Amino acid sequence: RHTQLVKNADGHLTHYSKIVGTWNWTIFLNIPIPLIVSERPCFDLRLRANDKQDVIYMPLSPSSMLLGVPKRGIGSGTVQPIDVSDSDPKIWQRWNLMTVERARQWIVGSSVFQMQSILPDVAPHKYNARMATDKMAYISK
């Protein structure tokens, strides 16, 4: 049974890497506020039912994030770093709120102040309400 689970997971990961291996990737550097990270760091918007988009986001550190989008045309994708130190902090605050919303087990912040600021959003009643909306889905190739 375990072997079958590993084989199934390997097949999905191989399929996934073939899809995103040709994408264009941007690394946002010098984000003006520290990003929060949870046990669910990768936002794959291709999997959303209502507003599906071909976009993947993932924080790499408190001050950098990876963004992937499909490459248009033929050939392999690119990786491009972009300095976003002058960007509006509200963009990244929104990202942190989405990370808190998605968290189910743990959250890591860069300071006590940052963690204290999200305490109302991780209160047991809010956490339980988010858990009640979770659904399991099987994604096939």
DSSP file (Angstrom, degrees, kcal/mol; ACC not computed):
  #  RESIDUE AA STRUCTURE BP1 BP2  ACC     N-H-->O    O-->H-N    N-H-->O    O-->H-N    TCO  KAPPA ALPHA  PHI   PSI    X-CA   Y-CA   Z-CA
    1    1 A R     >        0   0    0      0, 0.0     4,-1.9     0, 0.0     5,-0.1   0.000 360.0 360.0 360.0 -44.1    0.0    0.0    0.0
    2    2 A H  H  >  +     0   0    0      1,-0.2     4,-2.4     2,-0.2     5,-0.2   0.910 360.0  53.9 -62.0 -42.9    2.8    2.4    0.9
    3    3 A T  H  > S+     0   0    0      1,-0.2     4,-2.5     2,-0.2    -1,-0.2   0.891 107.1  51.3 -59.6 -40.4    4.6    1.7   -2.4
    4    4 A Q  H  > S+     0   0    0      2,-0.2     4,-2.5     1,-0.2    -1,-0.2   0.895 109.2  50.5 -65.0 -40.1    1.5    2.5   -4.3
    5    5 A L  H  X S+     0   0    0     -4,-1.9     4,-2.6     2,-0.2    -2,-0.2   0.922 112.3  46.6 -63.1 -44.2    1.1    5.9   -2.5
    6    6 A V  H  X S+     0   0    0     -4,-2.4     4,-2.8     2,-0.2    -2,-0.2   0.917 112.6  50.0 -64.0 -43.3    4.8    6.8   -3.3
    7    7 A K  H  X S+     0   0    0     -4,-2.5     4,-2.1    -5,-0.2    -2,-0.2   0.912 112.0  48.0 -61.6 -43.2    4.4    5.7   -6.9
    8    8 A N  H  X S+     0   0    0     -4,-2.5     4,-2.0     2,-0.2    -2,-0.2   0.930 113.1  47.3 -63.1 -46.7    1.2    7.8   -7.2
    9    9 A A  H  X S+     0   0    0     -4,-2.6     4,-2.6     1,-0.2     5,-0.2   0.909 110.9  52.4 -62.1 -42.4    2.9   10.9   -5.6
   10   10 A D  H  X S+     0   0    0     -4,-2.8     4,-2.4     1,-0.2    -1,-0.2   0.894 108.1  51.2 -61.7 -40.0    5.9   10.5   -7.8
   11   11 A G  H  X S+     0   0    0     -4,-2.1     4,-2.1     2,-0.2    -1,-0.2   0.904 111.4  47.1 -63.3 -41.5    3.8   10.4  -10.9
   12   12 A H  H  X S+     0   0    0     -4,-2.0     4,-2.7     2,-0.2    -2,-0.2   0.910 112.9  48.6 -67.1 -42.1    2.0   13.6   -9.9
   13   13 A L  H  X S+     0   0    0     -4,-2.6     4,-2.7     2,-0.2    -2,-0.2   0.892 111.3  50.0 -66.3 -39.0    5.2   15.4   -9.1
   14   14 A T  H  X S+     0   0    0     -4,-2.4     4,-1.7    -5,-0.2    -1,-0.2   0.927 113.1  46.5 -63.4 -44.2    6.8   14.3  -12.4
   15   15 A H  H  X S+     0   0    0     -4,-2.1     4,-1.6    -5,-0.2    -2,-0.2   0.923 113.1  50.1 -61.6 -45.2    3.7   15.6  -14.2
   16   16 A Y  H  X S+     0   0    0     -4,-2.7     4,-2.5     1,-0.2     5,-0.3   0.912 108.7  51.2 -60.8 -45.7    3.8   18.8  -12.2
   17   17 A S  H  X S+     0   0    0     -4,-2.7     4,-1.5     1,-0.2    -1,-0.2   0.834 106.8  54.6 -66.4 -31.1    7.5   19.5  -12.9
   18   18 A K  H  < S+     0   0    0     -4,-1.7     4,-0.3    -5,-0.2    -1,-0.2   0.877 111.5  45.9 -66.8 -36.2    6.9   19.0  -16.7
   19   19 A I  H >< S+     0   0    0     -4,-1.6     3,-0.9     1,-0.2    -2,-0.2   0.972 121.4  33.3 -69.7 -55.3    4.2   21.7  -16.6
   20   20 A V  H >< S+     0   0    0     -4,-2.5     3,-1.3     1,-0.2    -2,-0.2   0.600  99.5  81.5 -83.2  -9.8    6.0   24.3  -14.5
   21   21 A G  T 3< S+     0   0    0     -4,-1.5    56,-0.6    -5,-0.3    -1,-0.2   0.722  95.1  46.7 -66.1 -20.1    9.5   23.5  -15.8
   22   22 A T  T <  S+     0   0    0     -3,-0.9    -1,-0.3    -4,-0.3    49,-0.2   0.370  92.9 110.8-100.7   3.6    8.7   25.6  -18.9
   23   23 A W  S <  S-     0   0    0     -3,-1.3     2,-0.4    54,-0.2    54,-0.1  -0.250  72.4-112.1 -75.7 163.5    7.3   28.6  -17.0
   24   24 A N  E     -A   69   0A   0     45,-2.7    45,-2.4    53,-0.3     2,-0.4  -0.824  35.3-158.8 -91.2 136.2    8.8   32.0  -16.6
   25   25 A W  E     -Ab  68  79A   0     53,-3.5    55,-2.4    -2,-0.4     2,-0.4  -0.945  10.0-166.2-122.5 137.8    9.8   32.7  -13.0
   26   26 A T  E     -Ab  67  80A   0     41,-3.0    41,-2.7    -2,-0.4     2,-0.6  -0.976   8.9-153.0-120.9 136.1   10.3   36.1  -11.3
   27   27 A I  E     -Ab  66  81A   0     53,-2.3    55,-2.8    -2,-0.4     2,-0.6  -0.939  11.6-149.3-109.0 113.2   12.1   36.5   -8.0
   28   28 A F  E     -Ab  65  82A   0     37,-3.1    37,-1.8    -2,-0.6     2,-0.3  -0.724  21.3-166.7 -81.5 121.8   10.9   39.5   -6.1
   29   29 A L  E     +Ab  64  83A   0     53,-3.2    55,-2.9    -2,-0.6    56,-0.2  -0.782  56.6  20.1-111.6 153.9   13.8   40.8   -4.0
   30   30 A N  S    S-     0   0    0     33,-0.6    -1,-0.2    -2,-0.3    34,-0.2   0.890  71.7-165.5  60.4  44.8   13.9   43.4   -1.1
   31   31 A I        -     0   0    0     32,-2.1    -1,-0.2    -3,-0.3    54,-0.2  -0.423  22.4-128.2 -60.1 133.2   10.2   43.2   -0.2
   32   32 A P  S    S+     0   0    0      0, 0.0    -1,-0.1     0, 0.0    53,-0.1   0.654  88.4  37.4 -70.1 -16.4    9.6   46.2    2.0
   33   33 A I  S    S-     0   0    0     29,-0.1     2,-0.1    56,-0.1    -2,-0.0  -0.968  97.6 -95.7-128.9 151.6    7.9   44.3    4.9
   34   34 A P        -     0   0    0      0, 0.0     2,-0.2     0, 0.0    29,-0.2  -0.415  39.1-129.3 -67.2 134.7    8.8   40.9    6.2
   35   35 A L        -     0   0    0     27,-2.1     2,-0.3    -2,-0.1    58,-0.1  -0.563  13.3-131.9 -80.6 146.5    6.8   38.0    4.8
   36   36 A I        -     0   0    0     -2,-0.2     2,-0.4    73,-0.1    73,-0.2  -0.753  21.4-156.3 -92.7 145.9    5.1   35.5    7.0
   37   37 A V  E     -E  108   0B   0     71,-2.3    71,-3.2    -2,-0.3     2,-0.2  -0.948  11.9-179.5-124.7 145.4    5.5   31.9    6.2
   38   38 A S  E     -E  107   0B   0     -2,-0.4    69,-0.2    69,-0.2    62,-0.1  -0.703  49.9 -86.8-128.9-175.4    3.3   28.9    7.1
   39   39 A E  S    S+     0   0    0     67,-1.0     3,-0.1     1,-0.3    68,-0.1   0.565 124.4  57.5 -70.9  -6.7    3.3   25.1    6.5
   40   40 A R        +     0   0    0     66,-0.2    -1,-0.3    59,-0.1    62,-0.1  -0.635  65.1 154.4-120.5  71.2    1.5   25.8    3.2
   41   41 A P        +     0   0    0      0, 0.0     2,-0.6     0, 0.0    -1,-0.1   0.774  48.1  79.4 -75.6 -25.6    4.0   28.2    1.5
   42   42 A C        -     0   0    0     16,-0.2     2,-0.8    -3,-0.1    16,-0.2  -0.729  59.2-163.1 -92.7 123.1    3.1   27.5   -2.1
   43   43 A F  E     -C   57   0A   0     14,-3.0    14,-2.2    -2,-0.6     2,-0.9  -0.886   8.6-176.3-100.9 102.9    0.0   29.2   -3.6
   44   44 A D  E >   -C   56   0A   0     -2,-0.8     3,-1.6    12,-0.2    12,-0.2  -0.834   4.9-176.1-102.3  96.7   -0.9   27.3   -6.7
   45   45 A L  G >  S+     0   0    0     10,-2.2     8,-1.8    -2,-0.9     3,-0.9   0.544  72.0  80.1 -74.3  -6.1   -3.8   29.3   -8.2
   46   46 A R  G 3  S+     0   0    0      9,-0.5    -1,-0.3     1,-0.2     8,-0.1   0.732  90.0  56.5 -67.1 -19.9   -4.2   26.8  -11.0
   47   47 A L  G <  S+     0   0    0     -3,-1.6    -1,-0.2     6,-0.1     2,-0.2   0.491  78.7 110.7 -93.2  -4.2   -6.0   24.6   -8.5
   48   48 A R    <   -     0   0    0     -3,-0.9     4,-0.3     5,-0.2    -3,-0.0  -0.521  57.2-150.6 -76.3 137.8   -8.7   27.1   -7.5
   49   49 A A  S    S+     0   0    0     -2,-0.2     3,-0.3     2,-0.1    -1,-0.1   0.914  85.8  34.5 -75.3 -44.3  -12.2   26.2   -8.6
   50   50 A N  S    S+     0   0    0      1,-0.2    -1,-0.1     0, 0.0    -2,-0.0   0.910 131.7  19.3 -85.5 -44.3  -13.9   29.6   -9.0
   51   51 A D  S    S-     0   0    0      2,-0.1    -1,-0.2    -6,-0.1    -2,-0.1  -0.335  80.0-176.7-125.9  52.1  -11.2   32.0  -10.2
   52   52 A K        +     0   0    0     -3,-0.3     2,-0.3    -4,-0.3    -6,-0.2  -0.211   5.4 175.7 -54.1 131.6   -8.5   29.6  -11.6
   53   53 A Q        -     0   0    0     -8,-1.8     2,-1.7     2,-0.2    -5,-0.2  -0.983  39.2-118.9-137.6 147.9   -5.4   31.4  -12.8
   54   54 A D  S    S+     0   0    0     -2,-0.3     2,-0.3    -8,-0.1    -2,-0.0  -0.601  73.5 114.8 -87.2  78.4   -2.1   30.0  -14.1
   55   55 A V        -     0   0    0     -2,-1.7   -10,-2.2    14,-0.2    -9,-0.5  -0.996  43.8-166.5-147.0 140.2    0.0   31.5  -11.4
   56   56 A I  E     -CD  44  68A   0     12,-2.1    12,-2.9    -2,-0.3     2,-0.4  -0.999   8.8-174.8-128.6 131.1    2.2   30.1   -8.6
   57   57 A Y  E     +CD  43  67A   0    -14,-2.2   -14,-3.0    -2,-0.4    10,-0.2  -0.942   7.9 166.9-120.3 145.1    3.6   32.2   -5.7
   58   58 A M  E     - D   0  66A   0      8,-2.2     8,-3.3    -2,-0.4   -16,-0.2  -0.851  31.6-128.1-157.5 124.2    5.9   31.1   -3.0
   59   59 A P  E     - D   0  65A   0      0, 0.0     6,-0.3     0, 0.0    -2,-0.0  -0.479  17.8-173.5 -68.2 140.6    7.9   33.1   -0.4
   60   60 A L  E     -     0   0A   0      4,-2.3     5,-0.2     1,-0.4   -23,-0.0   0.670  69.5 -16.6-103.6 -26.5   11.6   32.2   -0.4
   61   61 A S  E >  S- D   0  64A   0      3,-1.7     3,-1.1   -25,-0.1    -1,-0.4  -0.925  85.1 -78.6-162.2 176.7   12.6   34.3    2.6
   62   62 A P  T 3  S+     0   0    0      0, 0.0   -27,-2.1     0, 0.0   -29,-0.1   0.723 132.0  33.6 -60.9 -18.0   11.1   37.1    4.7
   63   63 A S  T 3  S+     0   0    0    -29,-0.2   -32,-2.1   -33,-0.1   -33,-0.6   0.243 114.2  58.2-123.9  14.9   12.3   39.5    1.9
   64   64 A S  E <   -AD  29  61A   0     -3,-1.1    -4,-2.3   -35,-0.2    -3,-1.7  -0.998  52.3-173.4-146.6 150.9   11.9   37.5   -1.3
   65   65 A M  E     -AD  28  59A   0    -37,-1.8   -37,-3.1    -2,-0.3     2,-0.4  -0.994  18.4-135.4-143.4 146.1    9.2   35.7   -3.2
   66   66 A L  E     -AD  27  58A   0     -8,-3.3    -8,-2.2    -2,-0.3     2,-0.4  -0.864  19.6-172.2-101.8 134.4    9.0   33.5   -6.3
   67   67 A L  E     -AD  26  57A   0    -41,-2.7   -41,-3.0    -2,-0.4     2,-0.4  -0.997   2.4-169.4-127.7 129.1    6.3   34.0   -8.9
   68   68 A G  E     +AD  25  56A   0    -12,-2.9   -12,-2.1    -2,-0.4   -43,-0.2  -0.963   9.6 169.9-122.1 138.0    5.7   31.6  -11.8
   69   69 A V  E     -A   24   0A   0    -45,-2.4   -45,-2.7    -2,-0.4   -14,-0.2  -0.976  43.8 -87.9-138.3 151.8    3.5   32.1  -14.9
   70   70 A P        -     0   0    0      0, 0.0     2,-0.3     0, 0.0   -47,-0.2  -0.288  43.2-117.3 -60.6 141.7    3.2   30.0  -18.1
   71   71 A K        -     0   0    0    -49,-0.2     2,-0.5     4,-0.1     4,-0.1  -0.610  21.9-134.8 -76.6 136.5    5.6   30.9  -20.8
   72   72 A R  S    S+     0   0    0     -2,-0.3     2,-0.2     2,-0.1    -1,-0.0  -0.834  70.6   7.1 -91.6 126.4    3.9   32.1  -24.0
   73   73 A G  S    S-     0   0    0     -2,-0.5     2,-0.3     2,-0.0    -2,-0.1  -0.547 102.3 -39.0 100.4-168.2    5.5   30.5  -27.1
   74   74 A I  S    S+     0   0    0     -2,-0.2     2,-0.2     2,-0.0    -2,-0.1  -0.652  88.8  47.1-100.6 151.0    8.0   27.8  -27.5
   75   75 A G  S    S-     0   0    0     -2,-0.3     2,-0.1    -4,-0.1    -4,-0.1  -0.459  87.3 -46.9 113.8 176.2   11.2   27.1  -25.5
   76   76 A S        -     0   0    0     -2,-0.2   -54,-0.2     1,-0.1   -53,-0.1  -0.421  60.3-104.8 -83.1 160.5   12.2   26.9  -21.9
   77   77 A G        -     0   0    0    -56,-0.6   -53,-0.3   -54,-0.1     2,-0.3  -0.108  29.2-128.0 -76.9 177.1   11.2   29.4  -19.3
   78   78 A T        -     0   0    0    -56,-0.1   -53,-3.5     2,-0.0     2,-0.4  -0.785   1.4-140.2-122.4 165.1   13.4   32.1  -17.7
   79   79 A V  E     +b   25   0A   0     -2,-0.3   -53,-0.2   -55,-0.2   -11,-0.0  -0.997  24.5 179.1-126.5 125.4   14.2   33.3  -14.2
   80   80 A Q  E     -b   26   0A   0    -55,-2.4   -53,-2.3    -2,-0.4     2,-0.3  -0.983  19.0-144.4-132.5 123.1   14.4   37.0  -13.6
   81   81 A P  E     -b   27   0A   0      0, 0.0     2,-0.4     0, 0.0   -53,-0.2  -0.657  18.1-171.3 -83.0 142.3   15.1   38.9  -10.3
   82   82 A I  E     -b   28   0A   0    -55,-2.8   -53,-3.2    -2,-0.3     2,-0.5  -0.997  21.0-133.6-134.7 129.9   13.3   42.2   -9.7
   83   83 A D  E     +b   29   0A   0     -2,-0.4     3,-0.2   -55,-0.2   -53,-0.2  -0.722  25.9 173.8 -81.0 122.5   14.0   44.6   -6.9
   84   84 A V    >   +     0   0    0    -55,-2.9     3,-2.3    -2,-0.5   -54,-0.1   0.060  36.8 122.6-116.9  23.2   10.6   45.6   -5.3
   85   85 A S  T 3  S+     0   0    0      1,-0.3    -1,-0.1   -56,-0.2   -55,-0.1   0.758  77.5  49.9 -59.9 -24.9   12.0   47.7   -2.4
   86   86 A D  T 3  S+     0   0    0     -3,-0.2    -1,-0.3     2,-0.1    -2,-0.1   0.336  88.0 116.2 -93.6   6.8   10.0   50.7   -3.7
   87   87 A S  S <  S-     0   0    0     -3,-2.3    -3,-0.0     1,-0.1     5,-0.0  -0.288  80.9 -86.0 -75.8 162.7    6.7   48.8   -4.0
   88   88 A D    >>  -     0   0    0      1,-0.2     3,-1.7     2,-0.0     4,-0.7  -0.528  30.4-142.6 -68.8 121.6    3.6   49.6   -1.9
   89   89 A P  H 3> S+     0   0    0      0, 0.0     4,-2.2     0, 0.0     3,-0.3   0.747  95.5  73.9 -58.1 -23.1    3.8   47.6    1.4
   90   90 A K  H 3> S+     0   0    0      1,-0.2     4,-2.0     2,-0.2     5,-0.2   0.833  89.1  59.3 -61.6 -30.9    0.0   47.0    1.2
   91   91 A I  H <> S+     0   0    0     -3,-1.7     4,-1.4     1,-0.2    -1,-0.2   0.935 110.8  40.2 -59.1 -46.4    0.7   44.5   -1.5
   92   92 A W  H  X S+     0   0    0     -4,-0.7     4,-2.3    -3,-0.3    -2,-0.2   0.784 109.6  58.5 -78.9 -28.8    2.8   42.4    0.8
   93   93 A Q  H  X S+     0   0    0     -4,-2.2     4,-2.1     2,-0.2    -1,-0.2   0.902 106.1  51.0 -63.6 -39.6    0.5   43.0    3.8
   94   94 A R  H  X S+     0   0    0     -4,-2.0     4,-2.2     2,-0.2    -2,-0.2   0.894 107.2  53.1 -63.2 -40.4   -2.2   41.4    1.7
   95   95 A W  H  X S+     0   0    0     -4,-1.4     4,-2.3     1,-0.2    -2,-0.2   0.935 107.9  50.6 -59.5 -46.0    0.1   38.5    1.0
   96   96 A N  H  X S+     0   0    0     -4,-2.3     4,-2.2     1,-0.2    -2,-0.2   0.891 108.5  52.0 -61.0 -39.4    0.7   38.0    4.7
   97   97 A L  H  X S+     0   0    0     -4,-2.1     4,-2.3     1,-0.2    -1,-0.2   0.905 109.3  49.8 -63.4 -40.4   -3.1   38.0    5.4
   98   98 A M  H  X S+     0   0    0     -4,-2.2     4,-1.8     2,-0.2    -2,-0.2   0.882 108.9  52.9 -65.0 -37.1   -3.5   35.3    2.7
   99   99 A T  H  X S+     0   0    0     -4,-2.3     4,-1.4     2,-0.2    -2,-0.2   0.919 109.7  47.9 -63.6 -43.4   -0.8   33.3    4.4
  100  100 A V  H  < S+     0   0    0     -4,-2.2     3,-0.2     1,-0.2    -2,-0.2   0.908 110.0  53.1 -63.2 -41.7   -2.5   33.5    7.7
  101  101 A E  H  < S+     0   0    0     -4,-2.3    -1,-0.2     1,-0.2    -2,-0.2   0.860 112.9  43.9 -61.4 -35.6   -5.8   32.5    6.1
  102  102 A R  H  < S+     0   0    0     -4,-1.8    -1,-0.2    -5,-0.1    -2,-0.2   0.702  88.3 109.4 -83.8 -20.6   -4.2   29.4    4.6
  103  103 A A     <  +     0   0    0     -4,-1.4     4,-0.1    -3,-0.2    -3,-0.0  -0.288  30.1 163.7 -62.8 137.7   -2.3   28.3    7.7
  104  104 A R  S    S+     0   0    0      2,-0.2    -1,-0.1    26,-0.0     3,-0.1   0.509  76.0  15.8-126.2 -17.3   -3.5   25.2    9.4
  105  105 A Q  S    S-     0   0    0      1,-0.4     2,-0.3     0, 0.0    -2,-0.1   0.697 119.8  -3.8-127.2 -47.3   -0.6   24.1   11.6
  106  106 A W        -     0   0    0      2,-0.0   -67,-1.0     0, 0.0    -1,-0.4  -0.990  44.3-157.2-153.4 159.6    2.0   26.8   12.1
  107  107 A I  E     -E   38   0B   0     -2,-0.3     2,-0.5   -69,-0.2   -69,-0.2  -0.995   8.7-158.0-137.3 139.8    3.1   30.4   11.2
  108  108 A V  E     +E   37   0B   0    -71,-3.2   -71,-2.3    -2,-0.3     2,-0.2  -0.986  13.8 178.0-122.6 127.5    6.6   31.9   11.3
  109  109 A G        -     0   0    0     -2,-0.5   -73,-0.1   -73,-0.2   -74,-0.1  -0.666  35.6-120.7-116.6 176.2    7.1   35.7   11.5
  110  110 A S  S    S+     0   0    0     -2,-0.2     2,-0.3     1,-0.1     3,-0.1   0.532  88.1  20.7 -98.4  -6.6   10.2   37.8   11.8
  111  111 A S  S  > S-     0   0    0      1,-0.1     4,-2.0   -77,-0.1     5,-0.2  -0.989  72.6-113.9-155.0 161.5    9.4   39.6   15.0
  112  112 A V  H  > S+     0   0    0     -2,-0.3     4,-2.8     1,-0.2     5,-0.2   0.903 118.1  55.0 -62.0 -41.3    7.3   39.4   18.2
  113  113 A F  H  > S+     0   0    0      1,-0.2     4,-2.0     2,-0.2    -1,-0.2   0.921 107.1  49.3 -59.3 -45.0    5.5   42.5   17.0
  114  114 A Q  H  > S+     0   0    0      1,-0.2     4,-0.7     2,-0.2    -1,-0.2   0.915 113.1  46.6 -62.3 -42.2    4.6   40.9   13.7
  115  115 A M  H >< S+     0   0    0     -4,-2.0     3,-0.8     1,-0.2     4,-0.5   0.890 110.8  52.1 -68.3 -38.7    3.3   37.8   15.4
  116  116 A Q  H >< S+     0   0    0     -4,-2.8     3,-0.9     1,-0.2    -1,-0.2   0.849 102.6  60.8 -64.5 -32.8    1.3   39.8   17.9
  117  117 A S  H 3< S+     0   0    0     -4,-2.0    -1,-0.2     1,-0.2    -2,-0.2   0.746 106.7  45.1 -68.5 -22.2   -0.3   41.7   15.1
  118  118 A I  T XX S+     0   0    0     -3,-0.8     3,-1.0    -4,-0.7     4,-0.9   0.459  81.7 101.8 -99.3  -1.1   -1.8   38.5   13.7
  119  119 A L  G X4 S+     0   0    0     -3,-0.9     3,-1.1    -4,-0.5     4,-0.3   0.878  78.6  54.4 -51.6 -44.1   -3.1   37.1   17.0
  120  120 A P  G >4 S+     0   0    0      0, 0.0     3,-0.8     0, 0.0    -1,-0.3   0.855 107.3  52.5 -60.0 -31.0   -6.7   38.2   16.3
  121  121 A D  G <4 S+     0   0    0     -3,-1.0    -2,-0.2     1,-0.2    -3,-0.1   0.641 110.6  46.4 -79.8 -14.0   -6.6   36.3   13.0
  122  122 A V  G << S+     0   0    0     -3,-1.1    -1,-0.2    -4,-0.9    -3,-0.1   0.205  79.1 134.2-111.8  14.7   -5.4   33.1   14.6
  123  123 A A  S X> S-     0   0    0     -3,-0.8     4,-2.6    -4,-0.3     3,-0.6  -0.316  70.7-109.2 -59.1 147.6   -7.9   33.0   17.5
  124  124 A P  H 3> S+     0   0    0      0, 0.0     4,-2.8     0, 0.0     5,-0.2   0.855 116.7  52.2 -52.4 -41.6   -9.5   29.6   17.9
  125  125 A H  H 3> S+     0   0    0      1,-0.2     4,-1.6     2,-0.2     5,-0.1   0.880 112.9  44.7 -66.6 -35.1  -12.9   30.6   16.7
  126  126 A K  H <> S+     0   0    0     -3,-0.6     4,-2.1     2,-0.2    -1,-0.2   0.900 113.9  49.9 -73.2 -39.6  -11.5   32.1   13.4
  127  127 A Y  H  X S+     0   0    0     -4,-2.6     4,-2.5     1,-0.2    -2,-0.2   0.942 111.0  49.0 -61.2 -47.5   -9.2   29.1   12.9
  128  128 A N  H  X S+     0   0    0     -4,-2.8     4,-1.8    -5,-0.2    -1,-0.2   0.867 108.9  53.5 -61.8 -37.1  -12.1   26.7   13.4
  129  129 A A  H  X S+     0   0    0     -4,-1.6     4,-0.6    -5,-0.2    -1,-0.2   0.903 110.4  47.0 -64.6 -40.6  -14.2   28.7   10.9
  130  130 A R  H >< S+     0   0    0     -4,-2.1     3,-1.2     1,-0.2     4,-0.5   0.916 110.2  52.6 -66.2 -42.3  -11.5   28.4    8.3
  131  131 A M  H >< S+     0   0    0     -4,-2.5     3,-1.2     1,-0.3    -1,-0.2   0.856 101.7  61.0 -61.6 -34.5  -11.1   24.7    9.0
  132  132 A A  H 3< S+     0   0    0     -4,-1.8    -1,-0.3     1,-0.3    -2,-0.2   0.719 102.2  52.5 -66.8 -19.7  -14.8   24.2    8.4
  133  133 A T  T << S+     0   0    0     -3,-1.2    -1,-0.3    -4,-0.6    -2,-0.2   0.554  83.6 113.6 -92.4  -8.2  -14.5   25.5    4.9
  134  134 A D    <   -     0   0    0     -3,-1.2     2,-0.4    -4,-0.5    -3,-0.0  -0.354  45.1-172.7 -65.7 142.1  -11.6   23.1    3.9
  135  135 A K        -     0   0    0     -2,-0.0     2,-0.4     2,-0.0    -2,-0.0  -0.982  20.8-126.5-134.5 147.2  -12.5   20.5    1.3
  136  136 A M        -     0   0    0     -2,-0.4     2,-0.4     2,-0.0     0, 0.0  -0.737  29.0-177.0 -90.7 141.2  -10.6   17.6    0.0
  137  137 A A        -     0   0    0     -2,-0.4     2,-0.6     2,-0.0    -2,-0.0  -0.997  20.7-142.1-138.2 143.7  -10.0   17.3   -3.7
  138  138 A Y        -     0   0    0     -2,-0.4     2,-0.6     2,-0.0    -2,-0.0  -0.926  16.7-159.8-105.0 125.2   -8.4   14.7   -5.9
  139  139 A I        -     0   0    0     -2,-0.6     2,-0.2     2,-0.0    -2,-0.0  -0.913   8.9-165.2-108.5 120.9   -6.5   16.1   -8.8
  140  140 A S              0   0    0     -2,-0.6    -2,-0.0     1,-0.1     0, 0.0  -0.642 360.0 360.0-102.6 163.2   -5.8   13.7  -11.7
  141  141 A K              0   0    0     -2,-0.2    -1,-0.1     0, 0.0    -2,-0.0   0.469 360.0 360.0 -71.8 360.0   -3.3   14.0  -14.5
